[in-house]
């Protein structure tokens, strides 16, 4: 399992509800969560595959209307 982290502006439960349908479309993800208490609103995703997760997650979060920047692993 591989973990990736992203800095976002997903900052509340309403934002999480808005992004959920977009991230749920990514069958490559095993799980995801946003730490809204962290000042950088860190999105953590885990996957069993090694496909282009950074690109896929970034595209879906932006499609939902949020900003996202991959953190260096």
ZIWO-V549067 format. One record per pair of residues at least 12 apart in sequence whose ideal C-beta (glycine too) atoms are under 10 Angstrom apart, sorted by the first residue. I is the first residue (numbers start at 1). J is the second residue. D is the distance in whole Angstrom. If there is no record, write none. Layout:
# ZIWO-V549067
i=[I	I]
j=[J	J]
d=[D	D]
This chain:
# ZIWO-V549067
i=[1	1	1	1	1	1	2	2	2	2	2	2	2	2	2	3	3	3	3	3	3	3	3	4	4	4	4	4	4	4	4	4	4	4	4	4	5	5	5	5	5	5	5	5	5	5	6	6	6	6	6	6	6	6	6	6	6	6	6	6	6	6	6	6	7	7	7	7	7	7	7	7	7	7	7	8	8	8	8	8	8	8	8	8	8	8	8	8	8	8	8	9	9	9	9	9	9	9	9	10	10	10	10	10	10	10	10	10	10	10	10	11	11	11	11	11	11	11	12	12	12	13	13	15	15	15	15	15	15	16	16	16	16	16	18	18	18	19	19	19	19	19	19	19	19	19	19	20	20	21	21	22	22	22	22	22	22	22	22	22	23	23	23	23	23	23	23	24	25	25	25	26	26	26	26	26	26	26	26	27	27	28	28	28	28	28	28	28	28	28	28	29	29	29	29	29	29	29	29	29	30	30	30	30	30	31	31	31	31	32	32	32	32	32	32	33	33	34	34	40	40	41	41	41	42	43	43	43	43	43	43	43	44	45	53	54	54	54	54	55	57	58]
j=[30	31	46	47	48	49	30	45	46	47	48	49	50	53	73	30	31	44	45	46	47	53	73	29	32	43	44	45	46	47	53	54	57	70	71	73	35	40	42	43	44	45	70	71	72	73	32	34	40	41	42	43	44	45	54	57	58	61	66	67	68	69	70	71	38	39	40	41	42	43	67	68	69	70	71	34	35	36	38	40	41	42	43	57	58	61	64	66	67	68	69	40	41	61	65	66	67	68	69	34	35	36	41	42	43	61	64	65	66	67	68	34	36	37	38	39	41	66	34	36	41	34	36	34	36	41	64	65	66	32	33	34	36	43	64	65	66	32	34	43	60	61	63	64	65	66	68	32	64	60	64	57	59	60	61	62	63	64	65	66	43	45	56	57	60	61	64	60	56	60	63	45	47	51	53	56	57	59	60	47	49	45	47	48	49	50	51	52	53	56	57	45	46	47	48	49	53	56	57	60	45	46	47	48	49	44	45	46	47	44	45	46	47	57	61	45	46	61	66	69	71	66	67	68	71	57	58	61	66	68	70	71	71	57	70	68	70	71	73	70	70	70]
d=[6	9	5	7	6	10	9	9	7	6	8	8	6	8	9	10	9	6	7	5	8	10	8	10	9	9	7	5	8	7	6	6	7	7	8	7	9	9	6	7	5	8	8	4	9	8	10	9	9	9	7	4	8	8	8	7	7	7	10	10	5	6	5	6	9	10	5	7	6	8	8	7	5	8	6	7	10	10	10	8	5	7	5	10	10	6	10	6	6	5	8	9	6	9	10	5	5	8	10	5	10	7	5	9	6	7	9	10	5	9	8	8	6	10	10	10	5	9	10	6	9	10	8	8	8	8	9	9	7	10	9	6	7	10	6	7	8	9	8	8	8	6	9	4	8	6	10	9	9	9	8	9	9	4	7	9	6	4	9	9	9	8	10	7	6	7	8	9	9	7	9	8	9	10	8	6	7	9	6	10	9	9	5	8	5	9	6	9	6	7	9	5	7	6	9	9	8	8	8	10	8	5	6	6	9	8	7	5	9	7	4	7	9	8	10	8	9	10	10	9	8	9	9	9	8	7	10	7	9	7	10	9	10	6	9	10	5	10	9	9	8	7]
